[in-house]
C-alpha cells in the first residue's frame, strides 16, 4: 500500500512523505461461528521536511503494530445456498509494539512518520454478504477505530470506514469486485503542540481482482482511488492505495 502527504502549515512549511506496508496475516477458524486473525504490518516510511529552501529526507523501517481480531458469524451459519444472507461482527485491539519515538539527527520524527502510534486502538466491525444475482455477491462492512493517547499524550482521532462492493465470479477462477469506500476521521489531539492538518473525510472507488490457482489458495489485488477528498489529516492519509495478498485455508 502506498500513501502520500503534502499538507502546508500556517507558516508556509510543508511535509510530504510516502508509506509502504506489507501486511502479514494469519487466521484460524475455531468453529463454524468463531474465528481469530492476527495481522502485523512491515512498514517503510519516508519523510521529506521542507521549511523555506531547506529539505531533509528521513526514513524508518520495521514492524508496525499488530492487530488481533475475533470474528463471529451471526446469520447464515451452515447454509450452502449462494443467495443466503450472512452477517458477522468483529472486535479487536491494535497492540503498540512498534517503534514510536524514532529520531533522526537528534530530532524525534513527527507522529505521522513513526512506525507505531505508541497507543492501544480498539477496533469494532460489522460485515455482511448476500447473493444478489446468479454468481454475483453484494458485500459491505463498517469499521470503527477508537485510538487512545500514547505516553506523550498524542491521540489520533476516532475514525470510521464504510464500504460496499459487488463481486462477480462469472469468469471463475477469476473473481472481479468493484465498489466504494467512505472514511471519516476526527482531529488528532496533543497537549504539547498544535496539531495542524488532521481530521476530515474521503470517498473512494475500489476495484479488485481475485484468482484461485487451485486448491485452497487465493490471490487478490486491490486498488483504491479517492474521488472526493476533504481531508486535512490523518497526516499520512492515502491518496491512492494498492494491495496484493496471498491467502490459503489449511
Secondary structure as the mmCIF struct_conf table of DSSP 4:
data_model
#
loop_
_struct_conf.conf_type_id
_struct_conf.id
_struct_conf.beg_label_comp_id
_struct_conf.beg_label_asym_id
_struct_conf.beg_label_seq_id
_struct_conf.end_label_comp_id
_struct_conf.end_label_asym_id
_struct_conf.end_label_seq_id
STRN STRN1 UNK A 2 UNK A 8
TURN_TY1_P TURN_TY1_P1 UNK A 10 UNK A 11
BEND BEND1 UNK A 12 UNK A 12
STRN STRN2 UNK A 14 UNK A 29
BEND BEND2 UNK A 30 UNK A 33
STRN STRN3 UNK A 34 UNK A 51
TURN_TY1_P TURN_TY1_P2 UNK A 52 UNK A 53
STRN STRN4 UNK A 54 UNK A 63
STRN STRN5 UNK A 67 UNK A 75
TURN_TY1_P TURN_TY1_P3 UNK A 77 UNK A 78
TURN_TY1_P TURN_TY1_P4 UNK A 82 UNK A 83
STRN STRN6 UNK A 86 UNK A 94
BEND BEND3 UNK A 98 UNK A 98
STRN STRN7 UNK A 103 UNK A 104
TURN_TY1_P TURN_TY1_P5 UNK A 105 UNK A 106
STRN STRN8 UNK A 107 UNK A 108
HELX_LH_PP_P HELX_LH_PP_P1 UNK A 109 UNK A 110
HELX_RH_3T_P HELX_RH_3T_P1 UNK A 111 UNK A 113
BEND BEND4 UNK A 114 UNK A 115
BEND BEND5 UNK A 118 UNK A 119
STRN STRN9 UNK A 121 UNK A 133
TURN_TY1_P TURN_TY1_P6 UNK A 134 UNK A 135
STRN STRN10 UNK A 136 UNK A 147
TURN_TY1_P TURN_TY1_P7 UNK A 151 UNK A 152
BEND BEND6 UNK A 153 UNK A 153
STRN STRN11 UNK A 155 UNK A 155
HELX_LH_PP_P HELX_LH_PP_P2 UNK A 156 UNK A 158
STRN STRN12 UNK A 159 UNK A 168
TURN_TY1_P TURN_TY1_P8 UNK A 170 UNK A 173
STRN STRN13 UNK A 174 UNK A 185
HELX_LH_PP_P HELX_LH_PP_P3 UNK A 186 UNK A 188
STRN STRN14 UNK A 189 UNK A 189
BEND BEND7 UNK A 191 UNK A 193
BEND BEND8 UNK A 197 UNK A 197
STRN STRN15 UNK A 200 UNK A 214
TURN_TY1_P TURN_TY1_P9 UNK A 215 UNK A 216
STRN STRN16 UNK A 217 UNK A 231
BEND BEND9 UNK A 232 UNK A 232
BEND BEND10 UNK A 234 UNK A 234
TURN_TY1_P TURN_TY1_P10 UNK A 235 UNK A 236
BEND BEND11 UNK A 239 UNK A 239
STRN STRN17 UNK A 240 UNK A 248
#
